Amino acid sequence: MFLHDKFGRAITDLRISITDRCNYKCVYCRTGNEGALYGDLPFEDYLRMARVLVGMGITKVRLTGGEPLLRKGVVDFVRELAELRRPNGSNGEPLDIALTTNGHMLAELAQPLKDAGLSRVTVSMDAVDPDRFARITRVPNGYDNVLAGIRAARRAGLWPLKVNCVLMRGFNEDQIIPFGMFAREEGVTVRFIEFMPLEEGRTWAPSTVVTLDEILARMAEYRPLVEIPHARSETARRYRFEDGVGEIGIIAPVSHPFCGHCSRIRITSDGKIRTCLFSVWDHDLHAQMRRGASDEDLAEFIQGVVQKKEERHHIGEADFVPASRTMVHIGG
C-alpha cells in the first residue's frame, strides 16, 4: 500500500520533528518569548511511526526541530532508522536519512552521526558576518560554532552539505553575494529560502520577501549562473556558477510555488501528521498508538490522512489563513 494522495502525487519524503525546543531565537522565526509548546515523544514512538511509513513507500526521512541535536540519544535514533529498509519494490535499499540543524552543536556530533548512518545534513545559517549572525539569531558568539559544525560535517562526509539562508528584507538581503562567495570557498551548496508566513510574531508581509528573481539578479552582479536540471519534487531550483565552482539553490514557495509535485508529509514532535507546511489542522497519529492501534491500523489511518493532503498553499491570496502552528513547532 504505497502512498498517493487524491491528486496522484506519490508521498515518498517524511520529515520528523523530534523536538520543538530550540537554542536560537531567530528574528524571522521566534518572538523570543515562547519556548517549547508541545514537547517530545520517546524515540521508540518516532521509530514505530517511521517503520510503518517506510513500509508504505517512504524513501527519505529528514529529522528536524526545533533543534534536533538538543535531543540526547539522537545518534542512537539515527542508527535505528538506518536499520530500516525500503519496501521490496525499492529492492530493499537503505533509507536516505538527513538532518536539518542550526549547526551550533554539530562539530562534535557530525562524525558520530555519519557513523550511525546519517546520509547528509543541512545547516541553517542566515549571515556570513558574525555580528549580523548574532543580531539575527539573538545568540552571541554562535557564528564560530556553526562554521566549525559545517566544516566538521564536510570532513565527516555528510554530503551533499547544504547551508540554508532565509532572506528577509531589512535584515540580511545584503548577504546574497557574500553567501555566493561562501559557497565557493567552503565547498557547500547555499540555498536561499523566501521568507514565509510561519513566524511566531505573525509579522510577514509580501514586502518582506526577497524573491527568486531578485536573488538571481543580485548574484549575477557577482558571477554568472547556469541553471542545473532538478527533479520535479525538489523544492529548490539549482544553479552553478559559470566556471563550475560552487552551487546555489533557491527555494521560492512564495514567488514560484512547487505544490503540484509535493512528495512530503510531516510528523510534529508530539506525533501529529501534517500534510502541508501550511495546514490549518493536525492529524493525531500518536493518539492512535496510545489507544493500542496495530501497525495495520496506523497504516490505514495514515492512508486516510494523506487523502486529505491540500492541493496547494494560498500564500498572498485574499483567502490565506495562517498555518495552525508556527515553523519551530511544525518542524523545518
The 8 nearest C-alpha neighbors of each residue, nearest first, counted from 0:
[[1, 55, 2, 56, 54, 298, 302, 3],
 [2, 0, 55, 56, 3, 54, 9, 10],
 [1, 3, 10, 55, 9, 56, 0, 302],
 [4, 2, 9, 8, 7, 10, 1, 5],
 [3, 5, 306, 6, 7, 305, 8, 308],
 [4, 6, 306, 7, 3, 8, 307, 308],
 [7, 5, 4, 8, 310, 3, 306, 259],
 [8, 6, 4, 5, 3, 9, 10, 260],
 [7, 9, 3, 4, 6, 10, 262, 260],
 [8, 10, 3, 262, 2, 11, 7, 4],
 [11, 9, 262, 2, 3, 263, 12, 8],
 [10, 12, 57, 58, 262, 56, 9, 59],
 [13, 11, 263, 59, 57, 262, 10, 60],
 [14, 12, 60, 264, 265, 263, 59, 61],
 [13, 15, 265, 61, 60, 62, 266, 264],
 [16, 14, 266, 62, 265, 63, 17, 267],
 [15, 17, 63, 64, 268, 330, 267, 18],
 [16, 18, 268, 64, 67, 15, 39, 63],
 [19, 17, 268, 64, 39, 20, 65, 16],
 [18, 20, 65, 328, 64, 35, 327, 268],
 [21, 19, 65, 35, 18, 66, 34, 22],
 [22, 20, 65, 66, 23, 19, 64, 24],
 [21, 23, 24, 20, 66, 69, 65, 138],
 [24, 22, 21, 136, 25, 138, 137, 101],
 [25, 23, 29, 136, 31, 137, 26, 22],
 [24, 26, 136, 135, 28, 27, 29, 23],
 [25, 27, 28, 135, 29, 24, 136, 30],
 [26, 28, 25, 198, 29, 167, 194, 135],
 [29, 27, 198, 25, 26, 199, 326, 327],
 [30, 28, 31, 24, 199, 25, 26, 198],
 [29, 31, 32, 200, 199, 33, 26, 28],
 [30, 32, 29, 24, 33, 34, 25, 26],
 [31, 33, 30, 34, 29, 24, 199, 200],
 [34, 32, 31, 30, 35, 29, 36, 199],
 [35, 33, 20, 36, 32, 21, 31, 19],
 [34, 36, 20, 19, 37, 38, 33, 328],
 [37, 35, 38, 34, 19, 328, 33, 20],
 [36, 38, 269, 35, 19, 39, 268, 328],
 [39, 37, 269, 35, 36, 18, 268, 19],
 [38, 40, 18, 268, 269, 17, 41, 37],
 [39, 41, 269, 42, 268, 44, 38, 45],
 [42, 40, 43, 44, 39, 45, 17, 46],
 [41, 43, 45, 44, 46, 40, 76, 17],
 [42, 44, 46, 41, 45, 47, 40, 76],
 [45, 43, 47, 46, 42, 41, 48, 40],
 [46, 44, 48, 42, 47, 43, 49, 41],
 [47, 45, 43, 49, 44, 48, 50, 42],
 [46, 48, 50, 44, 49, 45, 43, 51],
 [49, 47, 45, 51, 46, 50, 52, 44],
 [48, 50, 46, 52, 47, 51, 53, 45],
 [49, 51, 47, 53, 52, 48, 46, 54],
 [52, 50, 54, 48, 49, 53, 47, 294],
 [51, 53, 55, 49, 54, 50, 57, 48],
 [54, 52, 57, 50, 55, 56, 51, 49],
 [53, 55, 51, 52, 56, 86, 50, 85],
 [56, 54, 1, 52, 53, 0, 2, 57],
 [57, 55, 1, 53, 54, 11, 58, 2],
 [56, 58, 11, 53, 12, 52, 59, 55],
 [57, 59, 11, 94, 56, 85, 12, 95],
 [60, 58, 95, 12, 94, 57, 96, 13],
 [59, 61, 13, 96, 14, 12, 95, 97],
 [62, 60, 97, 14, 98, 96, 15, 13],
 [63, 61, 98, 15, 16, 14, 97, 99],
 [62, 64, 16, 99, 330, 67, 331, 15],
 [65, 63, 66, 16, 330, 67, 18, 19],
 [64, 66, 19, 21, 20, 327, 18, 67],
 [65, 67, 64, 21, 68, 100, 69, 20],
 [68, 66, 64, 69, 63, 70, 17, 18],
 [69, 67, 70, 66, 104, 73, 100, 71],
 [68, 70, 67, 66, 71, 21, 20, 18],
 [71, 69, 68, 73, 67, 72, 18, 17],
 [70, 72, 73, 69, 68, 74, 75, 67],
 [71, 73, 75, 74, 70, 76, 42, 77],
 [72, 74, 76, 75, 71, 70, 77, 68],
 [75, 73, 77, 76, 72, 112, 115, 78],
 [76, 74, 78, 72, 77, 73, 79, 115],
 [75, 77, 73, 79, 78, 74, 80, 72],
 [78, 76, 80, 74, 75, 79, 115, 81],
 [77, 79, 115, 75, 81, 76, 80, 116],
 [80, 78, 76, 82, 81, 77, 75, 83],
 [81, 79, 77, 82, 78, 83, 76, 46],
 [80, 82, 78, 79, 83, 116, 77, 94],
 [81, 83, 79, 80, 84, 78, 93, 94],
 [84, 82, 81, 80, 93, 50, 85, 94],
 [85, 83, 93, 91, 92, 94, 82, 86],
 [84, 86, 91, 92, 89, 53, 58, 93],
 [87, 85, 88, 91, 89, 54, 84, 56],
 [86, 88, 90, 91, 89, 85, 92, 84],
 [87, 89, 86, 90, 91, 85, 56, 92],
 [88, 90, 87, 91, 86, 85, 92, 56],
 [91, 89, 87, 88, 92, 86, 85, 84],
 [90, 92, 85, 87, 84, 89, 86, 93],
 [91, 93, 85, 90, 84, 89, 94, 86],
 [94, 92, 84, 85, 95, 91, 83, 81],
 [95, 93, 58, 59, 96, 84, 85, 81],
 [94, 96, 59, 118, 60, 58, 97, 93],
 [97, 95, 60, 118, 117, 61, 94, 59],
 [98, 96, 61, 119, 120, 118, 117, 62],
 [97, 99, 62, 120, 61, 63, 121, 100],
 [100, 98, 121, 63, 122, 120, 62, 97],
 [101, 99, 122, 102, 66, 123, 121, 98],
 [100, 102, 123, 122, 103, 66, 124, 145],
 [103, 101, 145, 105, 100, 148, 104, 122],
 [102, 104, 145, 144, 101, 105, 141, 148],
 [105, 103, 102, 106, 107, 68, 148, 108],
 [104, 106, 148, 102, 108, 109, 107, 103],
 [105, 107, 148, 151, 108, 147, 109, 104],
 [106, 108, 105, 109, 104, 110, 148, 151],
 [109, 107, 105, 111, 106, 110, 112, 104],
 [110, 108, 152, 112, 105, 111, 106, 107],
 [109, 111, 113, 155, 112, 108, 114, 152],
 [112, 110, 114, 108, 113, 109, 115, 74],
 [113, 111, 115, 109, 110, 114, 74, 117],
 [114, 112, 117, 110, 116, 115, 111, 109],
 [113, 115, 111, 112, 116, 110, 117, 78],
 [116, 114, 78, 112, 113, 77, 117, 111],
 [117, 115, 113, 81, 114, 78, 118, 77],
 [116, 118, 113, 96, 112, 119, 97, 115],
 [119, 117, 96, 97, 157, 95, 116, 113],
 [120, 118, 157, 97, 158, 117, 159, 160],
 [119, 121, 98, 97, 160, 99, 157, 122],
 [120, 122, 161, 99, 162, 160, 98, 100],
 [121, 123, 162, 100, 101, 102, 99, 163],
 [124, 122, 163, 101, 162, 164, 100, 121],
 [125, 123, 164, 163, 126, 122, 162, 101],
 [124, 126, 164, 165, 132, 123, 127, 163],
 [127, 125, 132, 128, 124, 131, 174, 171],
 [126, 128, 129, 178, 132, 177, 125, 174],
 [127, 129, 131, 126, 130, 132, 142, 174],
 [130, 128, 132, 142, 131, 133, 127, 126],
 [131, 129, 133, 132, 128, 134, 139, 142],
 [132, 130, 134, 128, 133, 129, 126, 135],
 [131, 133, 129, 126, 135, 130, 134, 128],
 [132, 134, 130, 137, 139, 136, 138, 131],
 [135, 133, 131, 137, 132, 136, 130, 138],
 [134, 136, 132, 25, 133, 26, 137, 131],
 [135, 137, 25, 138, 24, 133, 23, 134],
 [138, 136, 134, 133, 135, 24, 25, 139],
 [137, 139, 136, 133, 141, 23, 140, 24],
 [140, 138, 133, 141, 137, 142, 134, 136],
 [141, 139, 142, 143, 138, 133, 129, 144],
 [142, 140, 144, 139, 143, 138, 145, 103],
 [141, 143, 145, 129, 144, 140, 146, 132],
 [142, 144, 146, 145, 141, 147, 140, 129],
 [145, 143, 147, 103, 141, 142, 146, 148],
 [146, 144, 102, 148, 103, 142, 147, 143],
 [145, 147, 143, 149, 148, 144, 142, 150],
 [148, 146, 144, 150, 145, 149, 106, 151],
 [149, 147, 106, 105, 145, 151, 146, 102],
 [150, 148, 146, 152, 151, 147, 145, 153],
 [149, 151, 153, 147, 152, 148, 154, 146],
 [150, 152, 148, 154, 106, 153, 149, 147],
 [153, 151, 155, 109, 149, 150, 154, 157],
 [152, 154, 150, 156, 151, 155, 157, 149],
 [155, 153, 151, 156, 152, 150, 157, 110],
 [156, 154, 152, 110, 153, 157, 151, 109],
 [155, 157, 153, 154, 158, 152, 113, 119],
 [158, 156, 119, 152, 155, 118, 153, 120],
 [159, 157, 160, 119, 156, 118, 120, 153],
 [158, 160, 119, 161, 157, 120, 187, 188],
 [159, 161, 158, 187, 120, 121, 157, 188],
 [162, 160, 121, 188, 189, 187, 159, 122],
 [161, 163, 189, 122, 121, 123, 190, 188],
 [164, 162, 123, 190, 124, 191, 189, 122],
 [163, 165, 125, 191, 124, 192, 166, 190],
 [166, 164, 192, 191, 125, 194, 193, 167],
 [165, 167, 172, 193, 194, 171, 209, 164],
 [168, 166, 170, 207, 194, 208, 171, 169],
 [169, 167, 207, 170, 172, 209, 208, 171],
 [168, 170, 167, 171, 172, 207, 173, 166],
 [171, 169, 168, 167, 172, 135, 166, 173],
 [170, 172, 173, 174, 167, 166, 169, 168],
 [173, 171, 174, 168, 166, 175, 167, 170],
 [172, 174, 171, 175, 176, 177, 170, 169],
 [173, 175, 177, 172, 171, 176, 178, 126],
 [176, 174, 178, 177, 173, 172, 179, 218],
 [175, 177, 179, 178, 218, 174, 180, 221],
 [178, 176, 180, 174, 179, 175, 181, 127],
 [179, 177, 181, 180, 175, 176, 174, 182],
 [180, 178, 176, 182, 181, 177, 175, 183],
 [179, 181, 177, 178, 183, 182, 184, 176],
 [182, 180, 178, 184, 179, 183, 185, 177],
 [183, 181, 187, 179, 245, 180, 185, 186],
 [182, 184, 245, 180, 181, 186, 185, 244],
 [183, 185, 181, 182, 186, 180, 245, 187],
 [186, 184, 182, 187, 183, 181, 150, 180],
 [185, 187, 183, 182, 184, 245, 188, 181],
 [188, 186, 182, 160, 185, 161, 189, 162],
 [189, 187, 161, 246, 247, 182, 162, 160],
 [188, 190, 247, 162, 161, 182, 163, 248],
 [191, 189, 248, 163, 249, 247, 162, 164],
 [190, 192, 249, 164, 165, 163, 250, 248],
 [193, 191, 165, 250, 249, 164, 166, 251],
 [192, 194, 251, 166, 208, 209, 165, 210],
 [193, 195, 208, 167, 166, 165, 192, 196],
 [194, 196, 197, 193, 203, 253, 208, 252],
 [197, 195, 203, 198, 201, 194, 321, 202],
 [198, 196, 325, 326, 195, 199, 28, 322],
 [197, 199, 28, 200, 325, 201, 27, 196],
 [200, 198, 29, 201, 30, 325, 28, 197],
 [199, 201, 202, 198, 30, 29, 28, 203],
 [202, 200, 199, 198, 203, 196, 197, 321],
 [201, 203, 200, 204, 198, 196, 199, 27],
 [204, 202, 196, 201, 207, 205, 195, 198],
 [203, 205, 206, 207, 202, 208, 196, 315],
 [206, 204, 207, 208, 203, 315, 253, 209],
 [205, 207, 204, 208, 168, 209, 203, 167],
 [206, 208, 168, 205, 204, 167, 209, 203],
 [209, 207, 194, 206, 205, 210, 167, 193],
 [210, 208, 193, 166, 168, 167, 213, 207],
 [211, 209, 213, 212, 208, 193, 254, 214],
 [210, 212, 214, 213, 251, 215, 249, 209],
 [213, 211, 215, 210, 214, 216, 209, 254],
 [212, 214, 216, 210, 211, 215, 217, 209],
 [215, 213, 211, 217, 216, 212, 218, 210],
 [216, 214, 218, 212, 213, 217, 219, 211],
 [215, 217, 213, 219, 214, 218, 212, 220],
 [216, 218, 214, 220, 219, 215, 213, 175],
 [219, 217, 215, 220, 221, 216, 176, 214],
 [220, 218, 223, 222, 216, 221, 217, 215],
 [219, 221, 218, 217, 222, 216, 223, 176],
 [222, 220, 219, 218, 176, 223, 217, 179],
 [221, 223, 219, 220, 218, 224, 240, 241],
 [224, 222, 219, 241, 240, 225, 221, 218],
 [225, 223, 240, 241, 239, 238, 222, 226],
 [224, 226, 238, 239, 241, 240, 227, 223],
 [227, 225, 238, 237, 239, 224, 228, 236],
 [226, 228, 238, 237, 229, 225, 239, 236],
 [229, 227, 226, 230, 237, 236, 238, 231],
 [230, 228, 227, 231, 233, 237, 236, 235],
 [229, 231, 233, 232, 228, 234, 235, 236],
 [230, 232, 233, 260, 229, 234, 257, 261],
 [231, 233, 260, 230, 261, 262, 234, 257],
 [234, 232, 230, 231, 235, 229, 236, 261],
 [233, 235, 250, 232, 257, 236, 251, 231],
 [236, 234, 250, 249, 248, 233, 237, 251],
 [235, 237, 249, 248, 250, 229, 234, 238],
 [236, 238, 248, 227, 226, 235, 247, 249],
 [239, 237, 226, 227, 225, 247, 246, 248],
 [240, 238, 246, 225, 224, 245, 243, 247],
 [239, 241, 224, 243, 242, 245, 244, 223],
 [240, 242, 224, 243, 223, 225, 239, 222],
 [241, 243, 240, 244, 239, 223, 245, 224],
 [244, 242, 240, 241, 239, 245, 246, 225],
 [245, 243, 242, 183, 240, 246, 239, 241],
 [246, 244, 183, 182, 239, 240, 243, 186],
 [247, 245, 239, 188, 238, 240, 182, 189],
 [246, 248, 189, 188, 238, 190, 237, 239],
 [249, 247, 190, 237, 236, 235, 238, 189],
 [248, 250, 191, 235, 236, 190, 192, 251],
 [251, 249, 235, 192, 234, 191, 252, 193],
 [250, 252, 255, 193, 253, 254, 211, 249],
 [253, 251, 256, 255, 254, 250, 257, 193],
 [252, 254, 251, 255, 256, 314, 193, 195],
 [253, 255, 251, 252, 210, 256, 211, 193],
 [254, 256, 251, 252, 253, 257, 211, 250],
 [257, 255, 252, 258, 253, 254, 251, 259],
 [256, 258, 259, 260, 252, 255, 234, 261],
 [259, 257, 261, 311, 260, 256, 310, 312],
 [258, 260, 257, 261, 311, 310, 8, 256],
 [259, 261, 232, 258, 231, 257, 262, 8],
 [260, 262, 258, 232, 263, 259, 257, 8],
 [261, 263, 10, 11, 12, 9, 232, 260],
 [264, 262, 12, 10, 13, 261, 11, 265],
 [263, 265, 274, 13, 273, 14, 275, 12],
 [266, 264, 14, 273, 272, 13, 15, 274],
 [265, 267, 272, 15, 271, 270, 273, 14],
 [268, 266, 16, 271, 270, 269, 329, 15],
 [267, 269, 16, 17, 18, 39, 270, 19],
 [270, 268, 267, 39, 37, 271, 40, 38],
 [271, 269, 285, 267, 268, 266, 284, 283],
 [270, 272, 283, 282, 267, 266, 284, 281],
 [273, 271, 266, 282, 265, 281, 283, 284],
 [274, 272, 265, 281, 275, 264, 266, 271],
 [273, 275, 264, 308, 265, 272, 305, 278],
 [276, 274, 278, 277, 273, 264, 309, 308],
 [275, 277, 278, 273, 274, 322, 329, 265],
 [278, 276, 322, 275, 312, 279, 321, 323],
 [279, 277, 275, 322, 280, 276, 273, 323],
 [278, 280, 323, 322, 277, 281, 321, 320],
 [279, 281, 278, 323, 282, 273, 322, 324],
 [280, 282, 273, 271, 272, 283, 279, 278],
 [283, 281, 272, 271, 284, 273, 280, 304],
 [282, 284, 271, 286, 285, 272, 270, 281],
 [285, 283, 287, 286, 271, 270, 282, 272],
 [284, 286, 270, 288, 287, 283, 289, 271],
 [285, 287, 289, 288, 284, 283, 290, 270],
 [288, 286, 290, 285, 284, 289, 292, 291],
 [287, 289, 285, 292, 291, 286, 290, 284],
 [290, 288, 286, 291, 287, 285, 292, 284],
 [289, 291, 287, 288, 292, 286, 285, 293],
 [292, 290, 288, 289, 293, 287, 286, 296],
 [293, 291, 288, 296, 287, 290, 297, 294],
 [292, 294, 296, 295, 297, 291, 288, 298],
 [295, 293, 297, 296, 298, 51, 292, 47],
 [294, 296, 298, 293, 297, 299, 292, 51],
 [297, 295, 293, 299, 294, 298, 292, 300],
 [296, 298, 294, 300, 299, 295, 301, 293],
 [299, 297, 301, 295, 300, 296, 302, 294],
 [298, 300, 302, 296, 297, 301, 295, 303],
 [301, 299, 297, 303, 298, 302, 296, 304],
 [302, 300, 304, 298, 303, 299, 297, 305],
 [303, 301, 299, 305, 300, 304, 298, 306],
 [304, 302, 300, 306, 301, 305, 299, 307],
 [303, 305, 301, 307, 306, 302, 300, 308],
 [304, 306, 308, 307, 302, 4, 303, 301],
 [305, 307, 4, 303, 304, 5, 308, 302],
 [308, 306, 305, 304, 309, 303, 4, 274],
 [309, 307, 274, 305, 306, 4, 310, 275],
 [308, 310, 311, 307, 275, 274, 312, 278],
 [309, 311, 308, 258, 259, 6, 312, 5],
 [312, 310, 258, 309, 313, 259, 275, 256],
 [311, 313, 314, 277, 310, 258, 309, 275],
 [314, 312, 319, 316, 315, 311, 318, 320],
 [315, 313, 316, 319, 312, 253, 196, 195],
 [314, 316, 313, 319, 317, 205, 253, 204],
 [317, 315, 319, 318, 313, 314, 320, 312],
 [316, 318, 319, 315, 313, 314, 320, 321],
 [317, 319, 316, 320, 313, 315, 314, 321],
 [320, 318, 313, 316, 317, 314, 321, 315],
 [319, 321, 318, 322, 279, 313, 314, 277],
 [322, 320, 323, 319, 277, 196, 279, 197],
 [323, 321, 277, 279, 278, 324, 320, 325],
 [322, 324, 279, 280, 321, 278, 325, 277],
 [325, 323, 322, 328, 329, 326, 197, 279],
 [324, 326, 197, 198, 328, 199, 327, 329],
 [325, 327, 329, 197, 328, 330, 198, 331],
 [326, 328, 65, 329, 330, 325, 19, 64],
 [327, 329, 19, 326, 325, 330, 324, 65],
 [330, 328, 326, 267, 327, 324, 325, 331],
 [329, 331, 64, 16, 63, 327, 328, 326],
 [330, 63, 64, 326, 329, 327, 99, 16]]
